[in-house]
């Protein structure tokens, strides 16, 4: 409830934020704060300083480039994602899933950049980013770089971001043509996913042309169920259940008070079948 | 006189709560809102281990931190006595000294070992981290059965065992049971079932955490303790015992208190520590619990293993019930903990007839947070065991569970005052009536038809229906019974009603409401009875200086004891006012009728209003000879019996067998709490209680790892459900007035919590019964449900 002592700086610009981060190894960025502050209040996180980027309004909002990518500012809040017409049109799975994150308070404070940078394998938006092959734009003292989602999530609460880098934008391939589903299995509406499954399916001639399957909370990072994806590529819709049985291949789900690892494996198989079926019916 | 014969104005109506304006506009005053000049903040250094010897404590670094005023270990802060335990159930009870700061070893994760006092809350928190305790970790035991194994780690070495004592109904109950059960369980003609249920350990979650502020008038040696407590009176008495400060110098105030559910029916180390610190330092101190701290430091509830056996005829006549409980006390015996399982002792045969009954329980020490009363205390446990068992018996006999219940209910015509098999006397009930109403609301036959159709279709989601026809004893309690049970206090309560000169009414109650709405209900009672405006009645409570006498709020006693005490005080006032009115109107008292605040001479229009009489009584210019000035009265009321509410609850669930998810689709509560003083508040109590009961059935469980660390230590892992997780509640009632009190009232504070868990689990088992599932342990998590299905299939 009472965090350890820390310094607090307000960033006036992205450059200023990077400068502040660069000057202090133990500094953390404060965006929505809904992951970081609870950890600080429990004294599980003890940053020496917080760099508040909450006032960098240029980092918020969604824009529609002419290309195949939707550009989402890092400070765009979950509530905005869920209700943004561009996101709803071009990337409905992201809008839908953003509406499932946490509770109302979390959705009105939490940001997509913060959610990805936190690197929580139970975070829903990380799974969507990975499933959609999003690109994460990061800026640091040496300028800007673009990181593929597949390269971004490195481990449990660990990402490819350097301590002096911040996410400025998330670029998401438009998926309006695909069938999609995200099934979040959770005990209470406001909980993290015990297991989550994202399915983005392209169909052709009554069969499945390609499927992308993302898994939440089935290992130290969000994961792609590649065995399922391979089994579904070019497959008939009758083969969904058999393919979904491979959902937990290559995963290492955690065991905690919500579920054992075995039960998570079971859930991932059941939910993958349901997600693909739901996507196909959508 | 029953309430229905009286001309009521506000009793029985859903008056909005007098309490709410302050609460919803943020003007209420909780302990954390209290700031006293010169106040210091207190922080507790707690054991990170469930069981560990203290080889030394180095406080030097903490004392050096600027802003830290004091740091004390258990050897440095002195008390007159350990924390008081008030319910030594019999001579067998093993009661270890519970020092506010443990001196030799920590016995649960969270056991306080030292205290820091600092100029700010943040500094206190920092100082806690600077106290260096040299711990020697010991093997811990957190499982009830493991604690009774011969080689188990011993929580209190002086006893050489973790067995804290047993209580046996046949031996220890002050009232005889109907007969011994052995002959029935030996009878080969009877059908016998034996069930074992494990009740999870629960963590109460009052919306306001605990907190203590102690103000000190050092030159006078006077102290005011503001505590987030349900029991200011009992707290004062026990703090006098522990701290050696006389009651007359000790004022305890329970300001606005944000819920308790039993968690604030306790004497905590922090209460005594803060008082001792204020005395030692001569300065006011404050401690506010953090939520995750509270999960370790505030009492837990329920955890026990239940063994229950039923014997019945083949056509479903219940003959005998035999029960053996093993209950976790945690690391110490707290205020009334040893007696909590006993509060269910007479209820394990439910609302059913039987010829024989045996009950016993054993309390066990473990390296967990201490347990004590949690909403329902002993009675939800009893209802769970018998209501689950009745369903099991119905399955064994191939009977419909509703039919089995009906066949065995105690008939309405046995009442009033029927002595049940366990030996206590139930004042009133209509068990058939509440169940019939529940079935009607449910449309039971249609539901069973739908279930059959769905099963035949092979629907993926499985439909189930479960019942809980519950009864309980509350309104704690007749003092003579408590005395016979070795309880350390009385069950009476106090009420004072006083007319002020202008005709407003000051009501002082000895119960200590903390969210129930008692201020509203008590004002309704007094307004009607005395014929004054509801808005002219002010109800005061929760301050030993204002209300020196009282036994506080717990065990659904606010209405069942507190309002009856008020009503009786009101009768005294009416009697005195009648004498004065007769004097003023120059008539005989018998010629006066009292209605709507007016004493009227029968057959005339000559009358005197009670407000005017109150004024005249205050000026005292013209009183009958010998009459004392003032119009007020005090009543100390000791209820002659418990209060016996009952009801029929029903839950309809859909279970997803592939994921183990349970959806509560419908929840019907038909409760009979006698006469309802404020139906809206009755409904509110049912809503909250049912929510907590469903939470027990599906969500809440304190889980520990092998070393005794609480792994559900925050609200993200200890799952308190909210509205999205709960079904709409269909709340109905029947009204069987209590013949025990003139108001006809019974308690309703715990009903929902008592009733709901078996209704939910019975519904789940009913849904899964075609798969061969006979039991799902609670809480019925998706994984437990799924595993139960896998086990039944294999």
Interface residues (C-beta under 8 A of the other chain):
Chain A: X1 X2 X4 X5 X38 X42 X43 X185 X187 X188 X189 X190 X191 X192 X194 X256 X257 X258 X259 X260 X263 X266 X267 X270 X271
Chain B: X121 X122 X125 X126 X129 X290 X291 X292 X293 X658 X659 X661 X699 X703 X711 X712 X714 X716 X717 X719 X721 X722 X724 X725 X781 X782 X783 X786 X787
